[in-house]
Amino acid sequence: MTTTAKSDTFPPQIKYIVGNEACERFSFYGMRAILTVFMVNHLMMPKHEATAAYHLFVSACYFTPLIGAYIADRYWGKYKTIMTLSIVYCVGHGVLALFPGSKTGLYWGLGLIALGSGGIKPCVSTHVGDQFTDKNKHLIQKIYDIFYFAINFGSFFSTLLIPKMLVWYGPEAAFGLPGILMAIATVVFWKGHPQYVNVPPTGKTGKPGFLAILWAAATGKRKPGGDFFSAAASKYSAEDVEGARAVLDVCKVFATVTVFWALFDQHGSSWVLQAEQMNLDVFGVKWEASQISALNPIMVMALIPLFAAWGYPAIEKAFKTTMTPLRRMSLGMVIAATSFAGAALIQHAIDGGGKPSVAWQFIPYLLITIAEIMISITGLEFAYTQAPRAMKSTIMSFFFLTIFFGNVLTAYVSAINKFQGASFYWFFAILMAAVSGIFIWTASRYKVREYIEDGSAPVGH
């Protein structure tokens, strides 16, 4: 028996994927930072309509990962899917920049961006993991921390810069610069193609997809005493059925994460509109309301190394327990509820006729960012490790699907316009608290799997 020597060196092609992610997230979050303000102040849309439109767009960005994952896993592979849809993404930015005064142009541009951004999302997130082998797979958690750091690095600078560009130069420039960064992201990713490890799509290997196995399980004749997937066992191999079972089990855990995203993505909509009602003079500087959301990425960059080096070890020592991915996510769900309680208290002050300093938003931003680190980064790692390679893009797309449903929920609540003022924030705080309990119960019943490098042999424990 041979033992593979471990390596503490990242694969050299990783720099192209991380660089691509930083530039792409600059383009996405820069455009998104001004979207609500643009719709309200330039297109003169009512606030509740603009909020609903914003969250419908975000939800679309996290529904299209299903399309990208399906194409990548079954037909094109990740590299071709990323390159092709990145071009669509660039065209979407161009439409926003060229037709800034038109609602039709807005919706076409956002539609193309949603297809491009969402389509590449599960592919990039899993492509980075595919570059690791058995000798350096212990670095996967670290690369997802770095990957998430790159996301927030791009987000931070674009969220500070693009709102000012909207004020100084208008929507053409403010939407145009993110398009240029997306073009740069595409070129950076292309430069790494000679070195990439490219996992072949299952359409070429003949392996079945998750939906095919799920359909066979749902429509076939179940064996006496067998579980849901026993009906598919006669048609597909034990390995394929186990992979589909893994995807379904993870989806059960992810289902309640939906509500977290209903809260989190409001830092680009309802929290921006709340900031517009507050005193925006802080430290002698007049800030734009849409710039305040830059607190989130800068906090992420500061807190990621703190949590890795001190936060999680301190919790483990204090409570004599291991901070597994599911325990991290459980704690994050609870903390998310407290962030909206904080936002509700701020809104109470505003509703009472006051104009508190926007600096008070630091507290809910800190809480929602801590929750994000515990849920989102951990969720990416968890989604990647809990399925065989043939279904990694699929399971990653289901994680992003929770963001889709979360934003649909927020869009609906905003559109019906039933909750006004502080009650809007209290609604989400209470909902999040209730759902946290459901998540903790579901997570406690989950059977963790580990897959070896080729993704074929799960070990449950």
N, C-alpha and C positions, 0 to 999 in steps of 0.2 A: 504493500500500500504506500503510495507516494503522498507527501504532504506539500501543498502549494505554499511557497514562501510568501508571507504577507509583504505588501508594499504600502508605504505611507505617502506615496506620490500620486497626485491626481493625473489622470490621462491628459496629454498635452492639448487635445482638441476641446477640452472643457472650456478653455478661455473664449472660444468662438461662440459657444452656446450661451455662456454667462454674459458676454458682451452684447450679443443679440438681444437677450432678455432685458438688459438695462436700457438699451435704446428703444426697444419696442414699448416698454412700460412708460418711458418718458413720453412717447407719442400718445399712448392711450390715456394716461392719467392727466396729461396736459390738456388734451381735448376735453376730457370728462370734467376737469376742474371748472371750466367756464361754461359748461353746457346748460346748467340750470339758470345761471345768471343771464346767459345769452338769450335763452327762450323767454325769460321774464322781461328783461330790459331792452332787447333788440327786436324780438318778434312779438312782444306785447302779449304773451300768453298769460292767463291767470295762474297764480302760484300753484294751486292744487293740480291744475292741468299740466303745468311744467314738471311738477314733482312726479306725477303719474307717468308722463312721457319719458322722463329720465330713467325711472326704474324699469319701464318696459324695454328701453334700450339695453340697460345693463342685463336684464333677464335674457334678452335675445343673445347677448354676448356669451352667456353661459348655457344656452340651449344648443347653439351651433357646435359646441364640442362633441356632441353625439354624432354629428355629420362628419366632422374632421376625424374623430376616432374610428368611425366605421370605414371611411375611405382608406385611412392609414393602415388599419389592422387587416383589412380584407383585400385591398387592391394596390395602392400606390406605395405603401411604406411611409414611414414618418418623414424622411428627408424630402421626397417629392411633394408630399402634402404641404409641408411647411413652406417650401419655396413657392408653390403655385398660389396658395391662399395669401401669402404675404404680398404678392402683387395685387390681388383683389383689395387687400387692406390699404395699400398705398393709393389706389384709385379712389377709395372711399374718402380718405383725407382730402384728396384733390377736389372732389365734389363739394365738400364742406367749404373749402377755401374759395372756390370759384362762384358759388351760389349762396352767399351768406344771408341774403335778404329774402330767401324763398323757403317756405315750409316744405315744398316739394323737394327742393335741393337738400334740406336738412334730413328729411326722412330717407331719401335715396342714399345720401352719404352715410348716415348712421346704419342703414341696412347693410351696406357693403363692408363697413367697419366691423359690424357684428359678425358677419360671415367670416371675414378674414381673421379677426382677433380670436373669436371663439373656435374657429376651425383649427388654428394652429396650437391653441392652448394645451390640450391634453397631449399633443404630439411632442411639444418642446419639453414639457414637464417629465415625460417618460423617456424621451430621447437622451436627456442628460444622465438618467440612471442606467440606460443601456450601455453607456461607455465604460462601465465598471465590470470587472471580472471577479472571479473568486478570490484573487489575491488582494484586491483593494476594495471589496464590497463593504468593509467596515467603515469606509469613508462616506457612504451614501447619506447618512444622517447629516454629516458635516457639509456635504455639497448642497443639500437642500437648505441648510441655514445660509450658505453663501448665495445660493440661487435666490432665496427670498430677500437677502440683503440687497442684491442687485436690482430686484424689482422695486424696492423702496428707495434705493439710491436714485434711480431714474424718476420715480414718482415725486420725490421730495423737490428736486430742482425744477421739474416741470410745473408743479403746483405753485411754487413761488413765482416763476417767470411768466407763464402763459396768462394768468389773470392781469398782470401789469401790461402785457402786450395787447390785450383786448382793450384796455383803457387808452394806451398810448398810440397804437397803430390800427386798431379796429379788428373786426373778425377775420378779414382776409389773411392778415399776418398771423393772428393768434391761432387760426386753424391750419395755416400753411406750414409753420415751423414743425408741428408734430408730424406732418406728412413727410417732411425732409428727414426727420429722425427715423421714421419707419423705413424709408428707403435705405438709410445707412444701416439699420438693423438687418435688412435683407442681404445687403452686400457682405456684412460681417459674418452672417451665418453661412453664406455661400463659400466664403474663403476657407472654412474648415472642412469642406466636403471630402477632400482626399483622405482625411484621417478618421472620419466617422465610422463607428461600428453601426451597421444598418441591419436591424432585425427584419427578416423578410416578412411580408404580409401573409396572413393565413390563407388567403386565396391562392397563393402560389405553393403553399405547403400542403394544401388540402385539408387543413385542420378546420373544424367547424367553429362558427362564432357563437357568442353567448346567447343571442336571440334564437338561433336555430335549436340549441340544446334546450332552452327554456320552453320553446314551443313544443318540442317533442315531449318534455316532461309534463306540460299542461294538457296535451291532447292524447297522450298515449295511455295504455292500460297499466295502472300501478300494480306492482307486485304486492301480494298480501303481507301486511305488516311493514311494507317498504316506505321510505320517505318520499317526498315530493319528486325527487329526481330519479327514483327507481324505474319510472316508465321510460326514461331516456337511456338507461343503462344497456338495453338490448340493441340500441342503434349506434351508440357512441362508446368510445373507450372509457375506462375507469378514470384515466388521467383527464380527459376532456370534461367528463361529468363533474369531477372534483373541482376543476377550474371554474365551471359555471356555478357550482355550489358556493365557492369562495366569493364570487362576485355578488351573488344574491345575499349572502350573509353580511357582507360589507354594506350593501345598500340598506339593509335594515338598520344598521348603526347610523349611517349617514342621514337617514330620513329626517330625524329631528334637528339636524344641523341646519336645515332649511331656515328655521326661525332666527338663528344667529345672523344669517346673511340679511334677513329682513331688517335687522337692526343695524348691522355694520355698515351697509352701503348708504345709509342715510347721512353719513358724514359728508356726502357729496350732494345732498338735497336738503332735507329738513334742517340739518344742523347749519348749513350755509344760510338758509333763510332765517334761522334763529339769530345767527351772527349779525345779519343785516339790521336787526332790531336792537343791537347792543352797541356800547361805546367801543369803537374800533381803534381808538388812540391808545396804544400801549408802548411804553418806553419812548415816548415822544415821536413815534412813527404812526402814520395813518395807514392801516392795513386794509386791503380789500377783503370782503367777507369770504370769498372763495379761496383766499390764501391761507386761511386759518386751518384748513384741512391738511396743510403741509405738516402740522403737528404729528399726524399719524405716521407717515414714513420716517420722519426723523426720530420719533420715539422707537419705532421698530428697529432701526439701525443701532440705536443705543442699547435697547433692551435685549436683543438677540444674544450678544456675547455675555451680558450679565446673567441671563437666565441659564445659559449653558455652563458658565463657570461657577455661579453662586446660587442662583434662584432654585433650580431643581435639586441640586445637592442639599441645600439648606432645608427644603421641604422634606426630602427623604430622611434626613437626619432627625428632624423635629418629630416627624410622625412615624418613623421607623417603617417606612414602606418604600417600594420602588415606584418611581413616577413613570409608569408605562404610558404609551401613547394614549390609551383610552382614559387613564386617570388624569392626564394633562388636559384632554379635551373636556372631561367632565367638570373640572375646576373652572376652565375657561367659560363654559356655558353659564355657570352661576355668576361669574364676574361680569359677563355681558349684561345681565339683568340690572346690576347695580349702576352700570354706565347710563342707562336710560332713566333710572331713578334720578341720577344727577342732572340729566338734561331736563327732566320734568321740574325739578326744583328751580332751575334757572328760569324756565318758562313761567313759573308762578310769579317770580319777581317781575318779569316783563309784563305779564298780564295785569299785574297790580299797578302799572303805570311807571315802573322804574326803568332805568336804562343801565343795567349793570355792565361792568367792563367785560369785554370778550375774553379777557384772561381767565374768567371763571370756567370757560369751556375746556381749559387745560385738564380739569379733573375728569369729566366724562371721556375726553380723548385718551387720557392715560389708562382708564379702566377698559375701554373698548380695544385699545391696542394690546394690553396684556391678554385679553381674551382672544384677540386675533392670533397672537403668537402661539398660544396654547391650542387653538383649534385649527387655524389655517395651515401653518407650517407642519404641525403634527399630522393633519389630515392628508397633506401631500405625501409625506413619508409613509403613513399608514396605507394609503391607497396603492402606493407603489409596491410595498412589501407583501401585500395580502392577496396577490393574484399571480398566476404563472405569466411568463413573458407574452404569450400569445394574446392575453386579455388585459395587459397593463394599460393600454390607451383607453380601452373600454371602461375599465373600472375608474380610471382617472376622470373620464368624461362624466361618469355618474357622480363623482365628487363635485364637479363643476355644476352638475344639474341641480344640486342643492342650492347653489347661488341663484340659478334661474327661478326656482320656485319661491325662494325668499324674496326676490325682487318683484315677482308677480304679486305676492301677498302685499307688499308695501304699495305697489302701484294701485291695487284694488282698494286698499284702505284709504289712500290719498284721493282716489277718484270719487269715491262715494261721499267724501267730505263730511263724515259724521262726527269725527273727533276734532275738537277745536282747542287751540292753546295747549295747556299742560296735559289735558286729558289724552291728547294724541300720544305723548311720550309715556304716560302711565299705562296706556293700553299695551304698548310693546314691552314695557318692563315687566308687567304682570304675566303676559304671555310667555316671555322668555323664562321667567322663574318657574312656571308650570312645566314647560317643555324640558327644562334642565333635569327635573326629576325623572321624566320618561327616558331621557338619554342615559342617565346613570343606571337605571334599571336594565335597559337594553344592553349597555356596554358590559354590565356584570355577567351577562349570559353568553357573551360572545366567545367563541373558541378561536384563539389566535393561531395563525398559520405562519410558517416560515418556509420560503422556497429557496432551494439551492440555486446556484448561478444560472443553470439552464432553465429554471422555472418549472421543472417537471416533477419534483418530489416534495410535496408538502409535509411539514411536520407540525402536528397540532399539540398544543400544550396549554 
